[in-house]
Amino acid sequence: MTKEDFLLFQEFLHEKAGMFFAENKQYLVENRLVKRMGELGIKSYRDYFYHVKYDTSLKEFNTLMDLVTTNETSFFRNEPQLISFADEVLPKLIAEKRENRATRSLKVWSAGCSTGEEPYTLAMLISEKVASLAGWNTEIIASDISEEVLGKARKGEYSGLTLRNVSPDILRRYYDQDGDNYRVKASVKSMVRFCHMNLNDPRQLSTQSGFDIIFCRNVMIYFSDEVKKELVRGFYNALRPGGYFYIGHAETLHGISKAFKLAYFKNALVYHKEVADASKAKPTLVSSAAGRSTVGAGTAGAAGGTGRALDLLSKIKQAQAKK
């Protein structure tokens, strides 16, 4: 692969998927593409680039995404974050909704879900920790750019190292065993809805809203800072006020976004979208009978402005009566 060939792939991947591979990653791109090129009978990297670029079906683009990304994941990965989710964040959110008599619903997004281990883990934790949510509408949206990994996620069949953190008790309760394979039970699958999404597509991102919690762990490591800023802005808008945002334990939003507040829980640090303070709302303008605007602060200010307008009308009528 020449440097010019690499730069073509670098720019293409950044434009289409937001992924940025520095020049020291040329060997990685080269090694991951060579086998696929052999399968297609394509001899040069330049020819493969144009094969991907002009494939209107996007089938080869999806294959390219599988080749250049690492879909290594497992059930119950990064236990401290999951403990904070199950034992601290979930109970807090549920208590707040009950206290405020909010909609009896819980909406979670696993962005960059890969082969499904993360969203299924979240579904199991919700089932374990908040069994009292009978009658609540619980929904987990799981998205990824790769159709291939989404197909595996929908099947929900796993074996080997991906199950290494799953306790025997959880295996018995939430999986059906078939030899060395374990299939996620239908009750868990029903809580998760998988969908194809390119996180670098603002139109797709803007369709998401009302989430209580968003997980996007170890996904943004592939993105440039420019793309990260746009993506985090999209996540912020997709969260409801009071919602929480999990990123990888070694990741940070420093230099990316100041919109979130960092919440310090016992088991993990989690980003939080604060609820707007009504007392800091901007003054409202209230029209007066004299054709000018008076400044009010909420309802009380509006009432005062209306009172002054009525006094003025009364004085005008009195003056007319004397005539």
Summary of the structure (lengths in Angstrom):
residues: 323
radius of gyration: 26.7
end to end distance: 96.9
largest distance: 102.3
contacts: 914
relative contact order: 0.10
helix: 50%
strand: 20%
